[in-house]
């Protein structure tokens, strides 16, 4: 039995302490949001004087859920996030397969270039992107917004799926070719089913990222009946007063819950994609 030294145990405790501090840094704003969301209108004006409300209530959540506008914003978010995630996976899969299976000059720089695109802030291309979509007549439409969701998700999805395709033995491609299957048939009938955990995990990650997407719909959509929840909350926060702060906090929590639930329920697919190598050589 291996006995850990005192210095190793101290290092472990230091790591745990640092992780705890980091977790608190993220959790405290959420806890404050929860505190605001269950306050009455009168208690909102107390501010930081009282963290735990004296008379907590769930009426704020009920009022938000009964609001027809909130339901419309949630539906818009579901539609944009789902279509954007599905489109990114569908378009990235062939590219990831080509990078995984084909050898060609410039492959390394190409992959690095794809990754570098992900590092470019959306603010850098904000104005030209707006003008480009305006020229195409795609402003004020969910179709044009979905196209940008897809474009934003493709680079990281290519990398995620390439890892999944790399885990599938190349011998299966050779066997498929011997059986008379074309490269596309091999990709569609053999590689994709074996890489299904990776496909699902890429879809889930794109879905979660798209759920919190703000910049793209903010510049593409100005009609409130087309807004996703992120833009709607931002617009509402800019025009609200302290009298409705508790409603805004409740709406923020309700907007977070679906993405959190998706991750918790489907996290096994993400773990499977990260730990499984499909089939080993």
C-alpha positions in Angstrom: 0.0 0.0 0.0 1.4 3.4 -1.0 1.7 5.9 1.8 1.4 9.5 0.8 3.9 11.9 2.2 3.0 14.9 4.3 3.9 17.3 1.6 1.6 15.5 -0.9 -1.3 15.7 1.5 -0.6 19.4 2.1 -0.6 20.0 -1.6 -3.9 18.2 -2.0 -5.5 20.3 0.8 -4.1 23.5 -0.9 -5.8 22.5 -4.2 -9.1 21.7 -2.4 -8.9 25.1 -0.6 -8.3 26.9 -3.9 -11.2 25.1 -5.6 -13.5 26.0 -2.6 -12.6 29.7 -2.9 -13.2 29.5 -6.7 -16.5 27.8 -6.2 -17.6 30.4 -3.6 -16.7 33.2 -6.1 -19.1 31.7 -8.6 -21.8 30.6 -6.1 -22.1 33.8 -4.0 -23.7 35.9 -6.9 -26.1 33.0 -7.6 -27.1 32.8 -3.9 -27.6 36.6 -3.9 -29.8 36.1 -6.9 -31.8 33.5 -5.1 -32.2 35.8 -2.1 -33.6 38.6 -4.3 -35.9 36.3 -6.2 -37.8 35.2 -3.0 -38.2 38.6 -1.5 -41.3 40.7 -1.4 -41.2 44.1 -3.1 -40.7 45.8 0.3 -37.8 43.7 1.2 -35.9 44.4 -2.0 -35.2 47.9 -0.8 -33.3 46.5 2.2 -30.5 45.6 -0.2 -27.5 43.9 1.5 -28.8 44.7 5.0 -30.5 41.3 5.1 -29.3 38.3 3.0 -32.0 35.9 4.1 -35.5 37.3 3.5 -37.8 37.6 6.5 -40.9 36.5 4.5 -39.7 34.5 1.5 -42.2 33.9 -1.2 -42.4 32.0 -4.5 -45.0 34.4 -5.9 -42.3 36.1 -8.1 -41.7 32.8 -9.9 -45.4 32.3 -10.4 -45.8 35.8 -11.9 -42.9 35.3 -14.3 -44.2 31.9 -15.5 -47.7 33.3 -16.0 -46.3 36.0 -18.2 -46.9 35.3 -21.9 -43.8 37.2 -22.9 -41.5 35.0 -20.8 -42.9 31.9 -22.3 -42.3 33.3 -25.8 -38.7 34.2 -24.9 -38.1 30.7 -23.6 -39.5 29.1 -26.8 -37.3 31.4 -28.9 -34.3 30.3 -26.9 -35.1 26.6 -27.2 -35.6 26.9 -31.0 -32.4 28.9 -31.6 -30.2 26.9 -29.3 -31.5 23.5 -30.6 -31.3 24.4 -34.3 -27.9 26.0 -33.8 -26.5 23.0 -32.0 -27.9 20.5 -34.5 -26.6 22.5 -37.4 -23.1 22.8 -35.9 -22.8 19.1 -35.3 -24.2 18.2 -38.8 -21.8 20.5 -40.6 -18.8 19.8 -38.4 -19.0 16.0 -38.5 -17.8 15.6 -42.2 -15.0 18.1 -41.6 -13.9 16.4 -38.4 -14.0 13.0 -40.2 -11.8 14.4 -43.1 -9.3 15.7 -40.5 -9.3 12.4 -38.7 -9.0 10.1 -41.6 -7.3 12.0 -44.5 -3.7 13.0 -44.7 -3.0 16.1 -46.8 -0.5 19.0 -46.8 -1.3 21.8 -44.4 -3.5 19.7 -42.2 -1.8 20.9 -39.0 -2.0 24.6 -39.8 -5.6 24.2 -40.9 -6.6 22.7 -37.6 -4.7 25.4 -35.8 -6.5 28.0 -37.9 -9.9 26.5 -37.1 -9.1 26.7 -33.4 -7.8 30.2 -33.7 -11.2 31.3 -35.1 -12.8 30.3 -31.8 -10.4 32.7 -30.0 -11.6 35.8 -31.9 -14.0 37.8 -29.8 -17.4 38.5 -31.4 -17.0 42.2 -30.6 -14.2 42.4 -33.1 -16.5 41.4 -36.0 -19.6 43.0 -34.7 -20.0 45.9 -37.2 -18.9 44.0 -40.4 -21.1 41.1 -39.3 -24.1 43.3 -38.9 -23.5 44.9 -42.3 -23.0 41.6 -44.0 -26.2 40.1 -42.6 -28.0 43.3 -43.5 -26.8 43.0 -47.1 -28.1 39.4 -47.2 -31.5 40.5 -45.9 -31.1 38.2 -42.9 -31.6 40.7 -40.1 -34.7 40.3 -37.9 -35.0 36.6 -38.7 -34.5 33.5 -36.7 -33.1 31.8 -39.8 -30.2 34.3 -40.1 -29.6 34.2 -36.3 -29.5 30.4 -36.4 -26.9 30.5 -39.2 -24.6 32.6 -37.0 -25.2 30.2 -34.0 -24.1 27.4 -36.3 -21.0 29.3 -37.6 -20.0 30.2 -34.0 -20.2 26.5 -32.9 -18.5 24.8 -35.8 -14.8 25.4 -34.9 -15.0 23.9 -31.4 -17.3 21.1 -32.6 -14.9 20.0 -35.3 -12.2 19.5 -32.6 -14.6 17.7 -30.3 -15.7 15.3 -33.0 -12.2 14.7 -34.4 -11.2 13.3 -31.0 -14.2 10.9 -31.2 -13.5 9.8 -34.7 -9.8 9.3 -33.9 -10.9 6.8 -31.3 -12.6 4.6 -33.9 -10.0 2.2 -35.4 -9.0 2.8 -39.0 -9.2 -0.9 -39.6 -13.0 -0.5 -39.7 -12.6 1.9 -42.7 -10.4 -0.7 -44.5 -12.9 -3.4 -43.8 -15.8 -1.3 -45.1 -13.8 -0.5 -48.3 -13.2 -4.2 -48.8 -16.9 -4.8 -48.5 -17.5 -2.3 -51.2 -18.7 0.7 -49.2 -17.8 4.1 -50.4 -16.1 6.6 -48.0 -19.4 8.4 -47.4 -21.2 5.1 -46.6 -18.4 4.1 -44.3 -18.7 7.5 -42.5 -22.5 7.3 -42.3 -23.1 3.6 -41.5 -20.0 2.7 -39.4 -18.1 5.8 -38.0 -21.1 7.9 -36.9 -22.8 5.1 -34.9 -19.6 4.3 -33.1 -18.9 7.9 -32.4 -22.5 8.6 -31.1 -21.4 9.5 -27.6 -19.1 12.2 -29.0 -21.9 13.5 -31.3 -24.3 13.7 -28.4 -21.8 15.4 -26.1 -21.0 17.9 -28.9 -24.7 18.7 -29.3 -25.2 19.1 -25.6 -22.2 21.5 -25.2 -23.4 23.5 -28.2 -26.9 23.6 -26.7 -25.7 24.9 -23.4 -23.4 27.5 -25.1 -26.2 28.6 -27.4 -28.6 28.9 -24.5 -26.5 31.7 -22.9 -25.7 33.3 -26.3 -26.2 37.0 -26.1 -24.2 39.0 -28.7 -25.5 37.3 -31.8 -29.3 37.7 -31.1 -28.6 41.2 -29.6 -27.3 42.5 -33.0 -29.6 40.4 -35.2 -33.0 40.9 -33.5 -34.8 44.1 -32.4 -38.4 42.8 -32.3 -39.2 41.7 -28.8 -41.3 38.8 -30.0 -38.2 37.2 -31.5 -35.8 37.7 -28.6 -34.3 34.8 -26.7 -34.4 35.0 -22.9 -30.8 36.4 -22.6 -31.6 39.5 -24.7 -35.1 39.9 -23.1 -33.6 39.9 -19.6 -31.0 42.5 -20.6 -33.6 44.8 -22.2 -35.8 44.4 -19.1 -32.9 45.1 -16.7 -32.1 48.3 -18.6 -35.6 49.6 -18.2 -36.6 48.3 -14.8 -36.6 49.9 -11.4 -36.0 48.5 -7.9 -39.7 47.8 -7.6 -39.4 44.9 -10.1 -35.9 43.7 -9.2 -37.4 40.6 -7.5 -39.2 39.7 -10.7 -36.0 40.1 -12.7 -34.1 37.9 -10.3 -36.7 35.2 -10.6 -36.6 35.4 -14.4 -32.8 35.0 -14.3 -33.0 31.9 -12.2 -35.7 30.4 -14.4 -33.6 31.1 -17.5 -30.6 29.3 -15.9 -32.5 26.2 -14.8 -33.1 24.6 -18.2 -29.4 24.7 -19.2 -28.4 23.4 -15.8 -31.0 20.6 -16.0 -29.8 19.6 -19.4 -26.2 19.3 -18.2 -27.1 17.3 -15.1 -29.5 14.9 -16.9 -27.3 14.3 -19.9 -23.8 14.6 -18.4 -23.3 10.8 -18.7 -23.0 11.3 -22.5 -20.3 13.9 -22.0 -18.4 11.7 -19.6 -18.8 8.7 -22.0 -17.3 10.8 -24.8 -14.4 11.9 -22.7 -13.6 8.5 -21.2 -14.6 6.0 -23.9 -12.4 5.3 -26.8 -15.2 3.6 -28.7 -13.3 0.6 -29.9 -9.6 0.1 -29.4 -7.2 -1.2 -32.0 
